[in-house]
Amino acid sequence: MLPRVGLETFVDPRNGGGAVDDISTEPQVELMESGGEEILYYPTPCLTVALLRGTTADEMGNVAMEREALVIDNLAQAMAVKNAGGVVILQVERVVLAGTFTACGFSAEIADGALKIVQEGRSRKFLEAVEQVTFSGTREARLMQSVLHVIERAVFELTTDGLRLIEVAPGADLDRDILTHMETRLIIDEIAQMGPRIFSAVEMGLRVDLLHLDLAERVALHPDGNRLFLNFEKMRIRIPRELEKVAAQATEVCKKAPGRVDVIVSYDGFSTDETLEADWARMVSGLQGQFFNKVFRHSGSAFMRMKLQEVFSSGRSHIFESSAQALAFLDS
């Protein structure tokens, strides 16, 4: 890259060249001139590997990060390394193996909120032994790794004793549709029904489950009535209506307090549409003027803390790295 970005800053070779310490002597950036103007040359690094963290992964490489505090640039890093011929290594909390129960000719449909198997596949997938081990269930079970097999008609969980059947689809028969078509020994205790939302034509409402936008659980008043807890973790504010709902819920809860409340707010993973940032700040300012005493905001992201400091510069606002620090300061 040959931009002017970084001139006369710490990445300028005349000001250290981006070296992080005295030991780093090899220049990382080169000062050049083009058309009479100074520019900086940033050598393109050879990307060989990306080490990332996620929450859930499937065998197709799809990754969900629903429990991760920091998700910025994960996709960009993975794509950059992959396009450069490198390898992406992702650590996840659990693995979900998804697919059909049988293969070669299998066909099914959903009708009246239940699964209907139109034609069974000719080839079984759950065998007594496989020819080649590409995923070691024995090792993963020994390491207590959470592994789920999600099939169209059932859900299996890997345990140290083998596969446990934990859910069956509505409309599927245990003997006819499952046990008859597998050689693997199963552990069968209590069996639940797979979520009915999966077999419905309407939206599943995953936004609430994955992003935790249920406001009633996000806004809580302490039993003493003097503290308000706002959990904005991983909340996404994209439209004015969502902002209005937050204000309405906070107002409803604050009216139950005997007086002004001290507020502790979690902003981990929070984001709002750029066009709504000013509206969000005005909404919070209105609540603070009406109900709040001191406000203690916290986020594990240094970037988020910097933004919070810019937006909420009031002397009654305190910004911390964790909820523990905020509570300790409040109790001091």
C-alpha positions as CSV (number, residue, x, y, z in Angstrom):
1,M,0.0,0.0,0.0
2,L,1.2,3.5,-0.8
3,P,-1.1,5.9,1.2
4,R,-0.4,9.2,3.0
5,V,-2.1,7.7,6.1
6,G,0.4,7.6,9.0
7,L,2.6,10.5,7.9
8,E,4.2,12.3,10.9
9,T,2.7,9.7,13.3
10,F,4.3,6.8,15.2
11,V,4.3,4.7,12.0
12,D,6.4,7.3,10.1
13,P,10.0,5.9,9.9
14,R,11.1,9.3,11.2
15,N,9.0,8.7,14.4
16,G,9.8,5.1,15.0
17,G,8.3,3.4,12.0
18,G,5.7,1.5,14.0
19,A,8.2,-0.3,16.3
20,V,6.6,-1.5,19.5
21,D,9.8,-1.6,21.5
22,D,13.5,-0.9,21.4
23,I,14.2,-4.5,20.3
24,S,12.2,-4.0,17.1
25,T,14.9,-2.6,14.8
26,E,13.7,-3.9,11.4
27,P,11.8,-1.1,9.6
28,Q,8.1,-1.9,9.0
29,V,7.3,1.1,6.9
30,E,9.3,2.9,4.2
31,L,9.0,6.7,3.5
32,M,8.8,7.4,-0.2
33,E,8.1,10.3,-2.6
34,S,5.7,10.4,-5.5
35,G,4.8,13.5,-7.6
36,G,6.5,15.7,-5.1
37,E,4.4,14.3,-2.2
38,E,5.6,12.2,0.7
39,I,3.9,8.8,1.0
40,L,4.4,5.7,3.1
41,Y,5.0,2.2,1.7
42,Y,3.4,-0.5,3.8
43,P,4.8,-3.9,2.7
44,T,2.1,-6.5,2.2
45,P,2.6,-9.3,4.9
46,C,2.5,-12.9,3.9
47,L,-0.7,-14.2,5.5
48,T,-0.2,-17.9,6.4
49,V,-2.6,-18.5,9.3
50,A,-5.4,-16.9,11.2
51,L,-6.2,-17.9,14.8
52,L,-9.8,-17.0,15.6
53,R,-12.4,-17.8,18.3
54,G,-16.0,-18.6,17.8
55,T,-18.9,-20.1,19.8
56,T,-20.5,-22.8,17.6
57,A,-19.3,-24.4,14.3
58,D,-20.7,-27.0,12.0
59,E,-18.9,-29.5,9.7
60,M,-19.4,-27.2,6.7
61,G,-17.3,-24.5,8.3
62,N,-20.1,-22.2,9.3
63,V,-19.4,-20.4,12.5
64,A,-21.7,-18.5,15.0
65,M,-20.2,-16.1,17.5
66,E,-23.3,-15.6,19.7
67,R,-21.3,-15.7,23.0
68,E,-18.2,-13.8,21.9
69,A,-17.5,-10.3,23.2
70,L,-15.4,-9.3,20.3
71,V,-16.4,-10.2,16.7
72,I,-14.9,-7.2,14.8
73,D,-12.9,-8.1,11.7
74,N,-13.1,-11.9,12.3
75,L,-14.6,-12.5,8.9
76,A,-12.2,-10.1,7.2
77,Q,-9.2,-11.8,8.8
78,A,-10.5,-15.3,7.7
79,M,-11.1,-14.2,4.1
80,A,-7.7,-12.4,3.8
81,V,-5.8,-15.5,5.0
82,K,-7.9,-17.9,2.9
83,N,-7.4,-15.7,-0.2
84,A,-3.7,-15.7,0.4
85,G,-3.6,-19.5,0.5
86,G,-3.3,-19.7,4.2
87,V,-5.1,-21.7,6.8
88,V,-7.8,-20.5,9.2
89,I,-7.8,-22.2,12.6
90,L,-10.9,-21.5,14.7
91,Q,-11.4,-22.5,18.3
92,V,-15.1,-23.0,19.2
93,E,-17.0,-23.9,22.3
94,R,-19.1,-26.6,20.6
95,V,-19.4,-28.4,17.3
96,V,-22.7,-29.2,15.6
97,L,-22.7,-31.9,12.9
98,A,-25.8,-31.5,10.7
99,G,-27.1,-33.5,7.8
100,T,-29.7,-36.1,6.8
101,F,-30.2,-39.4,8.5
102,T,-29.8,-41.5,5.4
103,A,-28.4,-40.8,1.9
104,C,-29.0,-41.7,-1.8
105,G,-32.6,-41.0,-2.6
106,F,-33.8,-39.5,0.7
107,S,-36.7,-37.2,0.5
108,A,-38.8,-35.5,3.2
109,E,-41.3,-32.6,3.5
110,I,-42.9,-30.6,6.3
111,A,-46.7,-30.6,6.6
112,D,-48.9,-29.4,9.5
113,G,-46.0,-28.7,11.7
114,A,-44.5,-32.2,11.5
115,L,-41.9,-34.0,9.5
116,K,-43.1,-36.4,6.8
117,I,-40.5,-38.8,5.2
118,V,-41.5,-39.3,1.6
119,Q,-38.7,-41.7,0.7
120,E,-36.0,-43.2,2.8
121,G,-32.4,-43.1,1.6
122,R,-30.8,-46.3,0.4
123,S,-27.6,-45.8,2.3
124,R,-27.2,-45.7,6.1
125,K,-24.9,-43.1,7.7
126,F,-24.9,-44.4,11.3
127,L,-22.8,-47.5,11.1
128,E,-21.1,-49.8,13.5
129,A,-17.7,-48.8,12.3
130,V,-16.4,-46.4,9.6
131,E,-13.6,-47.0,7.1
132,Q,-11.7,-43.8,7.8
133,V,-11.8,-41.7,10.9
134,T,-11.9,-38.0,10.0
135,F,-13.5,-36.8,13.3
136,S,-12.6,-38.7,16.5
137,G,-15.7,-38.9,18.6
138,T,-13.8,-40.9,21.3
139,R,-11.2,-38.1,21.7
140,E,-13.8,-35.3,21.7
141,A,-15.9,-37.2,24.3
142,R,-12.9,-37.7,26.5
143,L,-12.0,-34.0,26.3
144,M,-15.7,-33.2,27.3
145,Q,-16.2,-31.3,24.0
146,S,-19.8,-30.6,23.3
147,V,-20.8,-32.3,20.1
148,L,-24.3,-32.5,18.6
149,H,-25.5,-34.4,15.6
150,V,-28.5,-32.5,14.2
151,I,-30.5,-34.6,11.8
152,E,-33.8,-33.8,10.1
153,R,-35.6,-36.3,12.3
154,A,-33.5,-36.3,15.6
155,V,-30.7,-34.8,17.6
156,F,-27.9,-36.8,19.1
157,E,-25.4,-35.8,21.8
158,L,-22.0,-37.3,22.0
159,T,-21.1,-38.7,25.5
160,T,-18.3,-40.8,26.9
161,D,-20.6,-43.8,26.7
162,G,-21.7,-43.2,23.1
163,L,-24.4,-41.4,21.3
164,R,-27.4,-40.3,23.3
165,L,-30.7,-39.6,21.6
166,I,-32.1,-36.4,23.1
167,E,-34.7,-35.1,20.6
168,V,-37.1,-36.5,18.0
169,A,-38.9,-34.5,15.3
170,P,-42.6,-34.2,15.5
171,G,-44.1,-36.8,13.1
172,A,-41.1,-39.1,13.4
173,D,-41.5,-42.6,15.0
174,L,-38.6,-43.8,17.1
175,D,-38.7,-47.4,15.9
176,R,-39.8,-46.9,12.3
177,D,-37.8,-43.8,11.4
178,I,-34.7,-44.0,13.6
179,L,-33.7,-47.3,15.2
180,T,-34.5,-49.4,12.1
181,H,-32.1,-47.4,10.0
182,M,-29.0,-47.3,12.2
183,E,-26.4,-49.8,13.3
184,T,-25.0,-47.6,16.1
185,R,-25.9,-48.5,19.7
186,L,-27.9,-45.6,21.2
187,I,-28.3,-44.4,24.8
188,I,-32.0,-43.5,25.3
189,D,-33.3,-41.9,28.4
190,E,-35.6,-38.9,28.3
191,I,-36.4,-37.8,24.8
192,A,-37.7,-34.3,24.1
193,Q,-39.4,-33.1,20.9
194,M,-37.4,-30.9,18.5
195,G,-38.4,-27.3,18.5
196,P,-41.7,-26.8,16.8
197,R,-40.5,-23.6,15.2
198,I,-38.2,-25.7,12.9
199,F,-41.2,-27.3,11.3
200,S,-43.3,-24.1,10.8
201,A,-43.4,-21.9,7.8
202,V,-43.3,-18.7,9.9
203,E,-40.2,-16.9,11.1
204,M,-38.5,-18.7,14.0
205,G,-37.6,-15.6,16.0
206,L,-33.9,-16.5,16.2
207,R,-33.1,-12.8,16.5
208,V,-34.4,-12.9,20.1
209,D,-32.6,-16.1,20.9
210,L,-29.2,-15.3,19.4
211,L,-29.0,-11.5,20.0
212,H,-30.9,-11.6,23.3
213,L,-33.2,-8.6,22.4
214,D,-35.8,-9.5,25.0
215,L,-35.9,-6.1,26.8
216,A,-37.7,-7.4,29.8
217,E,-34.7,-9.4,30.8
218,R,-32.3,-6.6,29.9
219,V,-33.7,-3.9,32.2
220,A,-33.7,-4.9,35.9
221,L,-34.2,-2.9,39.1
222,H,-32.3,-3.9,42.2
223,P,-34.6,-5.0,45.1
224,D,-33.5,-2.0,47.1
225,G,-34.9,0.2,44.4
226,N,-31.7,2.4,44.2
227,R,-29.9,0.6,41.4
228,L,-30.8,-0.1,37.8
229,F,-29.0,-2.7,35.6
230,L,-29.1,-2.3,31.8
231,N,-27.7,-5.2,29.8
232,F,-27.0,-3.9,26.3
233,E,-24.6,-6.7,25.6
234,K,-24.6,-7.7,21.8
235,M,-27.6,-5.5,21.3
236,R,-28.1,-4.1,17.7
237,I,-30.1,-0.9,17.2
238,R,-30.9,-0.6,13.5
239,I,-34.2,1.2,13.3
240,P,-35.8,4.0,15.4
241,R,-38.5,1.7,16.6
242,E,-35.9,-0.4,18.5
243,L,-34.6,2.7,20.2
244,E,-38.1,3.7,21.2
245,K,-38.6,0.3,22.8
246,V,-35.5,0.6,24.9
247,A,-36.6,4.0,26.1
248,A,-40.1,2.8,26.9
249,Q,-38.8,-0.3,28.9
250,A,-36.3,1.7,30.9
251,T,-38.9,4.4,31.7
252,E,-41.5,1.7,32.8
253,V,-39.0,0.1,35.2
254,C,-37.6,3.4,36.5
255,K,-41.0,4.7,37.5
256,K,-41.2,1.8,40.0
257,A,-38.1,3.2,41.9
258,P,-38.7,5.5,44.9
259,G,-36.3,8.1,43.5
260,R,-33.3,8.5,41.2
261,V,-31.2,5.4,40.6
262,D,-27.6,4.6,40.1
263,V,-27.2,2.8,36.8
264,I,-24.8,0.1,35.6
265,V,-24.8,-0.5,31.9
266,S,-23.0,-3.3,29.9
267,Y,-22.0,-2.2,26.4
268,D,-20.1,-5.4,25.4
269,G,-20.7,-6.0,21.7
270,F,-23.2,-3.2,21.5
271,S,-23.7,-1.4,18.2
272,T,-26.1,1.0,16.7
273,D,-26.7,2.3,13.1
274,E,-24.5,5.4,12.5
275,T,-27.7,7.4,11.6
276,L,-29.1,6.6,15.0
277,E,-26.1,7.4,17.2
278,A,-27.2,11.0,17.9
279,D,-30.7,9.8,18.6
280,W,-29.4,7.1,21.0
281,A,-27.3,9.7,22.9
282,R,-30.4,12.1,23.2
283,M,-32.5,9.2,24.4
284,V,-30.0,8.3,27.1
285,S,-29.6,11.9,28.1
286,G,-33.4,12.2,28.5
287,L,-33.5,9.2,30.8
288,Q,-30.6,10.4,32.8
289,G,-32.1,13.8,33.3
290,Q,-35.4,12.3,34.5
291,F,-34.4,9.1,36.4
292,F,-30.7,8.5,36.7
293,N,-28.2,9.6,39.3
294,K,-24.7,8.3,38.5
295,V,-24.2,6.1,35.5
296,F,-21.5,3.4,35.4
297,R,-20.8,2.0,31.9
298,H,-18.5,-0.9,31.1
299,S,-17.1,-2.7,28.1
300,G,-14.3,-5.1,27.5
301,S,-13.5,-3.3,24.2
302,A,-11.1,-0.4,24.4
303,F,-12.6,1.0,21.2
304,M,-16.1,0.9,22.7
305,R,-14.9,2.6,25.9
306,M,-13.3,5.3,23.8
307,K,-16.6,5.9,21.9
308,L,-18.6,5.9,25.2
309,Q,-16.2,8.5,26.6
310,E,-16.8,10.7,23.5
311,V,-20.6,10.3,23.6
312,F,-21.1,10.4,27.4
313,S,-18.7,13.0,28.7
314,S,-20.8,14.1,31.6
315,G,-19.2,14.2,35.1
316,R,-21.9,11.8,36.3
317,S,-20.8,9.1,33.8
318,H,-18.0,6.6,34.7
319,I,-16.6,4.1,32.2
320,F,-15.0,0.8,33.2
321,E,-13.5,-2.3,31.7
322,S,-15.8,-4.8,33.5
323,S,-18.9,-5.0,35.6
324,A,-16.8,-6.0,38.7
325,Q,-14.9,-2.7,38.5
326,A,-18.1,-0.7,38.1
327,L,-19.7,-2.4,41.1
328,A,-16.6,-2.0,43.2
329,F,-16.5,1.7,42.4
330,L,-20.2,2.1,43.2
331,D,-19.8,0.3,46.5
332,S,-16.7,2.3,47.5
